[in-house]
Amino acid sequence: MAINIDTKKIRENGTDLVNLSKEMTEILDTMYEKINDLPKAGGSWEGESTDAYIKNANLDKLQYQTFIKDFYAMGKYLIDYADHMDSVIGEVSK
């Protein structure tokens, strides 16, 4: 019975997750920079409602950051797993 493990594909998928998590971090940072700059934008939305929105949005930011961190960790795990399996396969093949 043979078990086939495509470590190249696992590593590629892990790398994709890591790269996507970095992209998501950049997007999130840009989005929250714009949200926090709302009062400085000089638009028609100012006052307590703007402050409340910014406060609530910033409370949600932690959830997004946690999701991105977990996404990154899954990618890193896949990369490490692929490396480990390559090592095991190399030892068994000797």
Residue frames as a rotation matrix with the C-alpha (Angstrom) as fourth column:
MET 1
0.584 0.812 0.000 0.00
0.812 -0.584 0.000 0.00
0.000 0.000 -1.000 0.00
ALA 2
-0.543 -0.786 0.295 1.49
0.798 -0.593 -0.110 3.30
0.261 0.176 0.949 -1.07
ILE 3
0.484 0.584 -0.652 0.69
0.704 -0.702 -0.106 6.69
-0.520 -0.408 -0.751 0.34
ASN 4
-0.192 -0.502 0.843 1.30
0.887 -0.456 -0.069 9.53
0.419 0.735 0.533 -2.07
ILE 5
0.454 0.238 -0.859 1.91
0.649 -0.748 0.136 12.96
-0.610 -0.619 -0.494 -0.59
ASP 6
0.309 -0.290 0.906 2.37
0.778 -0.471 -0.416 15.88
0.547 0.833 0.080 -2.95
THR 7
0.121 -0.332 -0.936 4.59
0.869 -0.420 0.261 18.01
-0.480 -0.844 0.238 -0.72
LYS 8
-0.861 -0.412 0.296 5.16
0.508 -0.712 0.485 20.50
0.011 0.568 0.823 -3.53
LYS 9
-0.245 0.867 0.435 1.43
0.326 -0.349 0.879 21.21
0.913 0.357 -0.197 -3.75
ILE 10
0.505 0.379 -0.776 1.08
0.839 -0.007 0.543 21.35
0.201 -0.925 -0.321 0.05
ARG 11
-0.344 -0.743 -0.574 3.97
0.791 -0.559 0.249 23.83
-0.505 -0.369 0.780 0.22
GLU 12
-0.822 0.090 0.562 2.48
0.379 -0.650 0.659 25.92
0.425 0.754 0.501 -2.62
ASN 13
0.210 0.976 0.049 -0.87
0.495 -0.150 0.856 26.09
0.843 -0.156 -0.515 -0.84
GLY 14
0.373 -0.158 -0.914 0.81
0.905 -0.154 0.396 27.03
-0.203 -0.975 0.086 2.41
THR 15
-0.715 -0.693 -0.088 2.78
0.632 -0.696 0.341 29.76
-0.298 0.188 0.936 0.66
ASP 16
-0.474 0.640 0.605 -0.44
0.384 -0.468 0.796 31.05
0.792 0.610 -0.024 -0.92
LEU 17
0.542 0.704 -0.458 -2.07
0.703 -0.082 0.706 31.29
0.459 -0.705 -0.540 2.51
VAL 18
-0.031 -0.654 -0.756 0.94
0.862 -0.400 0.311 33.13
-0.506 -0.643 0.576 3.95
ASN 19
-0.882 -0.334 0.332 0.96
0.467 -0.705 0.533 35.58
0.056 0.625 0.778 1.03
LEU 20
-0.111 0.928 0.356 -2.79
0.444 -0.274 0.853 36.14
0.889 0.253 -0.381 1.24
SER 21
0.492 0.273 -0.827 -2.53
0.870 -0.120 0.478 36.83
0.031 -0.954 -0.297 4.96
LYS 22
-0.522 -0.734 -0.435 0.11
0.685 -0.664 0.299 39.49
-0.508 -0.142 0.849 4.24
GLU 23
-0.771 0.320 0.551 -2.17
0.331 -0.536 0.776 41.01
0.544 0.781 0.307 1.59
MET 24
0.278 0.941 -0.195 -5.12
0.648 -0.034 0.761 40.98
0.709 -0.338 -0.619 3.98
THR 25
0.104 -0.326 -0.940 -3.01
0.917 -0.335 0.218 42.72
-0.385 -0.884 0.264 6.62
GLU 26
-0.886 -0.463 0.036 -2.12
0.429 -0.787 0.442 45.50
-0.177 0.407 0.896 4.19
ILE 27
-0.441 0.808 0.392 -5.76
0.304 -0.276 0.912 45.91
0.845 0.521 -0.123 3.15
LEU 28
0.404 0.601 -0.690 -6.95
0.837 0.062 0.544 45.90
0.369 -0.797 -0.478 6.76
ASP 29
-0.298 -0.610 -0.734 -4.34
0.818 -0.560 0.134 48.48
-0.493 -0.560 0.666 7.76
THR 30
-0.946 -0.031 0.322 -5.34
0.239 -0.737 0.632 50.75
0.218 0.675 0.705 4.87
MET 31
-0.104 0.993 0.057 -9.03
0.462 -0.002 0.887 50.36
0.881 0.118 -0.459 5.63
TYR 32
0.444 0.282 -0.851 -8.62
0.895 -0.083 0.439 51.20
0.053 -0.956 -0.289 9.31
GLU 33
-0.682 -0.670 -0.293 -6.34
0.648 -0.739 0.182 54.10
-0.339 -0.066 0.938 8.53
LYS 34
-0.752 0.470 0.462 -9.17
0.132 -0.580 0.804 55.55
0.646 0.665 0.374 6.42
ILE 35
0.263 0.879 -0.397 -11.77
0.636 0.151 0.757 54.81
0.725 -0.452 -0.519 9.08
ASN 36
0.165 -0.253 -0.953 -9.71
0.943 -0.241 0.228 56.49
-0.287 -0.937 0.199 11.79
ASP 37
-0.855 -0.511 -0.091 -9.10
0.448 -0.815 0.368 59.50
-0.262 0.274 0.925 9.54
LEU 38
-0.120 0.901 0.416 -12.82
0.928 -0.047 0.369 60.14
0.352 0.430 -0.831 8.99
PRO 39
0.586 0.399 -0.706 -12.90
0.675 -0.722 0.152 63.17
-0.449 -0.566 -0.692 11.31
LYS 40
-0.233 -0.788 -0.571 -9.92
0.157 -0.609 0.777 64.67
-0.960 0.091 0.266 9.46
ALA 41
-0.523 0.013 0.852 -11.50
0.817 0.295 0.496 64.16
-0.245 0.955 -0.165 6.04
GLY 42
-0.859 0.179 -0.479 -13.61
-0.151 -0.984 -0.096 67.29
-0.488 -0.011 0.873 6.39
GLY 43
-0.795 0.606 0.030 -16.70
0.303 0.352 0.886 65.54
0.526 0.713 -0.463 5.08
SER 44
-0.230 0.822 0.520 -20.28
-0.565 -0.548 0.617 65.99
0.792 -0.152 0.591 6.09
TRP 45
0.655 0.454 -0.603 -20.20
0.176 0.685 0.707 63.19
0.735 -0.569 0.369 8.65
GLU 46
-0.544 -0.794 0.271 -18.83
-0.071 -0.278 -0.958 64.53
0.836 -0.540 0.095 11.92
GLY 47
-0.008 0.516 0.856 -19.67
-0.887 -0.399 0.232 64.41
0.461 -0.758 0.461 15.58
GLU 48
-0.147 -0.012 0.989 -20.72
-0.844 0.524 -0.119 61.75
-0.517 -0.852 -0.087 18.03
SER 49
0.827 0.509 0.237 -22.03
-0.319 0.773 -0.548 59.31
-0.462 0.378 0.802 15.44
THR 50
0.598 -0.706 -0.379 -18.68
-0.426 0.120 -0.897 59.38
0.679 0.698 -0.229 13.63
ASP 51
-0.300 -0.734 0.609 -16.85
-0.914 0.037 -0.405 58.82
0.275 -0.678 -0.682 16.90
ALA 52
0.205 0.471 0.858 -19.17
-0.686 0.695 -0.217 55.92
-0.698 -0.544 0.466 17.80
TYR 53
0.962 0.137 -0.237 -18.68
-0.272 0.575 -0.772 54.33
0.031 0.807 0.590 14.38
ILE 54
0.211 -0.968 -0.138 -14.90
-0.604 -0.018 -0.797 54.61
0.768 0.252 -0.589 14.64
LYS 55
-0.292 -0.286 0.913 -14.94
-0.942 0.249 -0.224 53.14
-0.163 -0.925 -0.342 18.13
ASN 56
0.540 0.589 0.601 -17.11
-0.467 0.804 -0.369 50.17
-0.701 -0.082 0.709 17.08
ALA 57
0.874 -0.267 -0.405 -15.08
-0.316 0.320 -0.893 49.59
0.368 0.909 0.195 13.92
ASN 58
-0.084 -0.983 0.165 -11.87
-0.787 -0.036 -0.616 49.51
0.611 -0.182 -0.770 15.93
LEU 59
-0.024 0.154 0.988 -13.39
-0.817 0.567 -0.108 46.95
-0.576 -0.810 0.112 18.30
ASP 60
0.897 0.412 0.158 -14.02
-0.228 0.740 -0.633 44.70
-0.378 0.532 0.758 15.29
LYS 61
0.480 -0.772 -0.417 -10.45
-0.785 -0.165 -0.597 45.09
0.392 0.614 -0.685 14.08
LEU 62
-0.299 -0.617 0.727 -9.14
-0.881 0.472 0.038 42.60
-0.367 -0.629 -0.685 16.63
GLN 63
0.412 0.526 0.744 -11.39
-0.173 0.847 -0.503 39.88
-0.895 0.078 0.440 15.19
TYR 64
0.969 -0.084 -0.234 -10.05
-0.233 0.021 -0.972 40.51
0.086 0.996 0.001 11.70
GLN 65
0.138 -0.988 0.074 -6.47
-0.943 -0.154 -0.294 40.51
0.302 -0.029 -0.953 12.96
THR 66
-0.142 -0.114 0.983 -7.06
-0.643 0.766 -0.004 37.21
-0.753 -0.633 -0.182 14.78
PHE 67
0.805 0.488 0.337 -8.52
-0.036 0.607 -0.794 35.67
-0.592 0.627 0.506 11.62
ILE 68
0.767 -0.569 -0.297 -5.53
-0.494 -0.228 -0.839 36.82
0.410 0.790 -0.456 9.58
LYS 69
-0.128 -0.838 0.530 -3.10
-0.990 0.144 -0.011 35.52
-0.067 -0.526 -0.848 12.20
ASP 70
0.135 0.265 0.955 -4.82
-0.319 0.924 -0.212 32.12
-0.938 -0.276 0.209 12.13
PHE 71
0.975 0.208 -0.071 -4.81
-0.110 0.180 -0.978 32.15
-0.191 0.961 0.198 8.32
TYR 72
0.363 -0.924 -0.119 -1.06
-0.830 -0.263 -0.492 32.85
0.423 0.278 -0.862 8.38
ALA 73
-0.200 -0.431 0.880 -0.49
-0.843 0.533 0.069 30.11
-0.499 -0.728 -0.470 10.98
MET 74
0.620 0.474 0.625 -2.30
-0.091 0.835 -0.543 27.56
-0.779 0.280 0.561 8.80
GLY 75
0.911 -0.329 -0.250 -0.12
-0.294 -0.092 -0.951 28.49
0.290 0.940 -0.180 5.84
LYS 76
0.025 -0.950 0.311 3.03
-0.966 -0.103 -0.237 28.25
0.258 -0.294 -0.920 7.92
TYR 77
0.082 0.092 0.992 1.89
-0.589 0.808 -0.026 24.88
-0.804 -0.582 0.120 9.28
LEU 78
0.928 0.313 0.204 1.38
-0.021 0.588 -0.808 23.52
-0.373 0.746 0.552 5.75
ILE 79
0.589 -0.788 -0.180 4.85
-0.579 -0.257 -0.774 24.70
0.564 0.560 -0.607 4.72
ASP 80
-0.196 -0.671 0.715 6.44
-0.975 0.209 -0.071 23.14
-0.102 -0.711 -0.695 7.81
TYR 81
0.416 0.441 0.795 4.46
-0.371 0.881 -0.295 19.92
-0.830 -0.173 0.530 7.27
ALA 82
0.983 -0.068 -0.169 5.63
-0.145 0.272 -0.951 19.68
0.111 0.960 0.258 3.66
ASP 83
0.186 -0.979 0.087 9.24
-0.825 -0.204 -0.528 20.22
0.534 0.027 -0.845 4.76
HIS 84
-0.143 -0.183 0.973 8.90
-0.841 0.541 -0.022 17.59
-0.522 -0.821 -0.231 7.46
MET 85
0.720 0.488 0.494 7.34
-0.172 0.815 -0.553 15.07
-0.672 0.314 0.671 5.07
ASP 86
0.771 -0.539 -0.338 10.13
-0.412 -0.018 -0.911 15.67
0.485 0.842 -0.236 2.54
SER 87
-0.166 -0.861 0.481 12.60
-0.963 0.036 -0.269 14.92
0.214 -0.508 -0.834 5.30
VAL 88
0.080 0.286 0.955 10.77
-0.575 0.796 -0.190 11.75
-0.814 -0.534 0.228 6.34
ILE 89
0.954 0.299 0.022 10.43
-0.140 0.508 -0.850 10.57
-0.265 0.807 0.527 2.75
GLY 90
0.447 -0.870 -0.209 14.13
-0.691 -0.188 -0.698 11.25
0.568 0.457 -0.685 2.23
GLU 91
-0.295 -0.549 0.782 15.04
-0.926 0.365 -0.093 9.15
-0.234 -0.752 -0.617 5.28
VAL 92
0.367 0.540 0.758 12.77
-0.338 0.836 -0.432 6.29
-0.867 -0.098 0.489 4.29
SER 93
0.949 0.048 -0.310 14.09
-0.314 0.142 -0.939 6.31
-0.001 0.989 0.150 0.72
LYS 94
0.123 -0.992 0.032 17.68
-0.992 -0.123 -0.025 5.70
0.029 -0.029 -0.999 1.86
